[in-house]
Amino acid sequence: MKMDKLKACIASQENEMFAFLEELVNTESGIDQINGVNQVGAIIRQWCENIGMTTRIIPHNQAGDLLIAEYKTSENQDRKPIVLSGHMDTVFNAGVTLDHHFRLLADKPGFAKGAGLMDMKGGLVIAMYVVKNLIEMGYQKQPLTLIFIPDEETLHRYSPTRQEVITALQDAALMLNFEPSSRFNEVVVGRQGGMMMNVTVEGVQGHSGMEVEVGRSAVVELAQKVVALEALTDISRKKLINCGIINGGVSANTIPGVAKGNFSLRFPNQAIKDEIIDDVERVISKPYIPDTVTKFEIESGVDAMVYTDKVDQLADHYIKTANKLGYGALTKVESQGASDASLASIVDIPVIDGLGIVGTGAHTLEEEADLTSLVPRVVLSIQAILDL
């Protein structure tokens, strides 16, 4: 299909995309809304089956279900699939759409607000319409797979989603992830990995006057470990260790017997992730105060999306395609945020991210998206896949 004809074809579907996006945004799927996530999944599953895809779910007890939709033909069934991915959950609490439902902005034509609109239901719609139109165009070069993730925002804390997606990616040719972007002219080629860590110190509680020789302060022990760990931060290498919360003690005149700290750990690749874990194990195992015991737990995490030569080549392909379509040059950026695009790095396949809707205010009630970015985003990925 010629480029002008492709643009016109997708433009004719713009209102249809708006309506579908409104339905997804107004179907709440917040962090604790397992049923809501599964309701979004049910809507998407029916839609995928209606366009000729085969779907399957992988159920979870404490999180929403993973949804995978596939399109294969006799022509391409032995070839590696192109995977398009995104997550169905949002960061918001139940009831958020009472005041923050999908709504067009009267004072800003072409823009809309709504909880989860930008991050990342807009990206889901883009990925789905890319596949829909490729199927309708008779594309058969490679199989197409859509992966809809139920619990990205909690970093898969309560499910085996991470390993399930890694398994699904084992035989993939490449992965396109549709997280949002703040600008149309960017393509994400790298992302930080991150882990959430809890540290617990058990000391010996005692009266701060009468039992000063008996007490062993868990707060002081934790404080020294916080200082020791944060001293190992190396910003130039994107190695970040931050203690964001400390709790401990029962009263000002009691030597605290228990203290807890919550840490965020960030890293750009597996080597620095391993280095951080080694640092943690070394610092945690050494008591500063005798008779104190410190333990740590990695509560959840996501790996880094590593900027490799394979990623660079795929990004260059998208840059060439954008120029060809008249959209201007795309800039390669490395994001400080994490996403499930990192899972492609684990299996060493090309991946790029930030292909979703353009907007601002992710993870806030001021989440806003430029609806005029839907059509060019769909066109860009269709043409890029056709030209592979």
N, C-alpha and C positions, 0 to 999 in steps of 0.2 A: 504494500500500500504506500502511495506517495505521501510525503510528510504533510503537505497541506490537507490532503484528504484525511489523514490520521488525526490531525488537530481538530478538523471540523467534526469528525465522528465522535471524538471524546467530548468536545464542547457541547454536542447535542445531548449528552448524558449528564450535564452539570446539575440540573434540577433534581434528577433522579438520585445523584450522589448526595445532594443536600438533604433530601428527605431520608435517605438511609442513615446518614450521619446523625440526623436529629433523633431517629429511633434508637440508635446505639447509645448516644449521650444520655438520653432520658431513661435508659435502662441502667439503673445504678449497679455498679460492680466494684464497690470499695473494698478496702483491705479485709474487713471482716464479713463481707457479703458473699459467701460461697454460693448461695443460691442465685444471687445476682450475676456473678461471673458465669455460672452455668446457663443462666437465661440468655446472656449475651452470646455464649457459645451455641445455644440452640438456634438462635436467630441466624447466626453466621453459618451453622451447619446446614440448615435448610436452604439458605441462599446458595451455598456451594453445590449442593446436590442438584438444585434447579438449573445450574449452568453446566451440569454434566460431570462434576467431580465425584470421586469416591471419598467418603469420609470415615474416620474412626476416632473414637475417644479413648483416652487412657484415664480411668477414674482415680480420684484421690479422696481420702477420707477427711483430711483437715485443710484442704485447699480446693479450688475449682479444678475441673477436669481439663487435661491437655487435649486440644483438638487438632487433628491433622487431616488436611484435604489434599487429594492427589488427582492429577490428570495425566494419564498415560494412554498411548495408542500402540497399535501393533508395530507402527513405524519406529517408535522410540523407546519401547519398554525395556530394552537392554542398555540404554544410555543413562548417564548420571543426571539426576534432576537438578533443576534450578530451584532453590528454596527461597521463598519470600516469607518474612516473619514479622510478628508483632505481638504485643501483650494486651489482654482483655481487661485487666484489673486497673483500678485507679487508686489514688491515695486518700480518697474522701470518705467521710462517715455517712452512715445511712441517713436518708432524708435530705441530702444536699441539694437535690434537684427541685425541691420546693421553691427555693429562691435562686438556684443556679442551674436551671435547665438550659437546654439549647435555645438560643435566641439571637436573631439578627440584630445588628446595631443600627438603629435609625440614623444616628449622627455620624456613622462611619460605614458607608456603603461597601459591601463586599466582605465585611468582617462579622464575626459572630463570637459569642461567649458561651460558656457552659462547662461544668465540671467534667474533666476528662476529654474534652474536645480536642485539645492539642496533644495531651499525653495520655493515651495515644490513639484514640478512636478515629481521628482523622487519618492516621497512618494505616489503620486497618482497612478503611474504605479504599484508600489509594492502592494498596496491595491487591485487594480483591478485584478492583476494576482493571488493574493491569492483567490479571489472569483471565478474567471474563472476556476481555477484548482479544487477547491472544487466542483463546479457544475459538471465539467466533470468527477470527481471521484464518483459522485452519492451521495455526502454528503446530508443527510436529517435530521440530529439530531435537528438542529435549523434553523430558517429562517436567511438569510443573508441580511444585509442592507448596502448600500454604501451611505454616505452623502458627497456631494461635496459643499463646502462653498464658496460663491463668494466674500466675503469682510472681511476676517480675518485681513488683514494688516491695515485696517482702523478701526478695532474694531467695525465693524457694525454701523458706525456713521450715515449712511444714509438709513438704512433699519431695518426691524424687524427680521433680521436673527437670532439673539440671541434667541428670544422667539420661533421662528419657530423650531429651532433645539432642544430646551428644550422640546417642545411639542412632537417632533419625538422620543425623548429619554425616554419618560415617561414609556413606556412598554418594554424597552430594557433590555436584560440580562447583557450586558457589552458593553464597548466602547474601541476600539483600534484606537489610533490616530497615523498618519504616518508622523509627523514632522520629520525633519532630525536629525541626531546625528553626533557628531564629532568623535565618536569611535563606533566600532561594539559591543564592550563588555559592553555597558551601556543600561539600561532601565530607562526611566523617570517615577518617582513615585509621583512627586509633582512639581508644578509651581507657581510662584508668580502671583497674580492678579494685575491689574493696571488700573488706571483711568487718563485721561487727564482733567485738570481743568483750566478754565479761570477765572481770578479775575479782576474786573474793579473797580477803585476808581474814584469817582467824587468829586473834590474839588472846590475851587473858584480861577479862574485865575486872576492874577493881576500883575502889574509892580513891579519888585523886589526892586525898590527904592521908588517910589511915592505911591505905594499901598500895602506896606508891611503889614500894619495892616488889610487890607481887604482880602488879599490873604490867601488861605488855600491850602497848597501843597499836591496834590494827590500823588506825588512821595514819599514824606516823609511818608505819611500815609501808602502807599503800602510797603515801605521799612521796616517799623516797623512790619507790618503784616507778611512779608516774614521772618523776624528774629524770630518772635513769633511762626510761623508755623514750620519752620525748626528746631527750638529748641525741638520740640516734636518728631523728628525722634528718633527711638530706634532700632539701628542696630541689637542688640542681639535678638530682637523679630521680625526682618524682617519688621519693620514698617518704611517706607521711604517716606519722603516728600521733594520734590526738586523743586525749582523755577528755570527753565531753561532760561526763556526769560523775560525781563522787557522793557517796552516801556512807554515813557511819556515826556510831555513838548514840547515846540515849539522853545524856545531859552534860552540861558544861563541867560538872565536877565529878564525872565518871571517866575513868580510863576506858576507852572503847574496846570492846572485845571483837567486834566484827566491822569490817569496812568493805565497800564494794565500789568498783569503778567500771564505767562503760567506755570502751575505746572504739574509735574508727581507724582502720588501717587502710592505706591506699598505696597502690603500686602500679607500675607501667608494664610489667612483664612477670613471667613465672620466676625468673632468677631473683628478682627483688622481693617477690612474695615469699619465696623460700628463705631469703635472708631475714625478713621481718619475723617469720615464725621462729627461726633460730635465735634471733635477738630476744624474743619474748620468752622462749624456754630458758635461756640463760639467765635473764634478769629475774624471772619469776622464781626460779629454783634457788636463788641465793637470798637467804634472810639477812636483813640489816639488823633486826632486833631478834635476839634469841627467843625461842619458844613460840614464834609465830609461824603460821603455815599459809602459803599463798597458792591458790589454784586459778587456772584460767580456762575459759571455754570459748571457742570460735562458734558464735551463735548462728551466723549465716554469712554468705559471701558470694561474690561473683568475680570471675577471673578477668584479666585484662584483655581487651581487644588489641592485639599487637599489630603495629604498622610494619608489615613485611613487604618484600618485593611483589608477592602475589597480590596483596591488597593494593599496592601502588599501581600495578598494571590494570587492575579492575577500575580503580579510580580514574586513571588516564583514559580508559575506554568511555567512562561516563562523561568526562570532560570533553572528549572529542565529539560525543553524541550531542551534548548540550550546544556546542558551537554549531554543529551541523543543523540543529533545529532552530537556530537563531535565538537561543536563550542566553547567549553570552557565556563567558568563562566561569567555570566552577573553581573554587579554591579548596584545597585539601586542608582540613583542620583536624586537630587532635583534641577531643573533648575531655574535660576533667570528670564528667559524669560516667556512670557505669551503665551497661545494657547487656542484653542477652546476645548481642553480636559477638561478644567475647567467646561464646561457645564454639563458634566457627574456628577461632584460634586454637582451641584445644585439639581439633581434628585436622588442623593445618589446611584449611581450604580458604580461597579468597573470600573476603567479606567487605562490604562497605555499609555505612549506616547514615542516618539523618536524611533518609529519602522520603520522609513523611510530610505532613502538612507544615506550613510555615506559620509561626506564631510566637507568642510571648506568655510569660506568667505560669509556666508549668509548675504543678504542685501548689498552686494558690487558687483562691476563689476568684482571682482576676484573670484566669486562663482565657486567652483570646487567640483566635486563629484567622488567618487571611484565607477566606474561602476561594478566592481567585487563584490560589496556588494549587488547588486540586487538579484541575485539568492539565496544566503543564507538568506536574509531577507524574501523573499517570502516563502522559505522552512520553516523557523522558525515559521511564523505565521500560515501556513497551518497545520503543525504538532501540534502546540499549540491548535488550534481549534479542531483538530481531537481528541486530548487527554483530552479535557474538560469533 
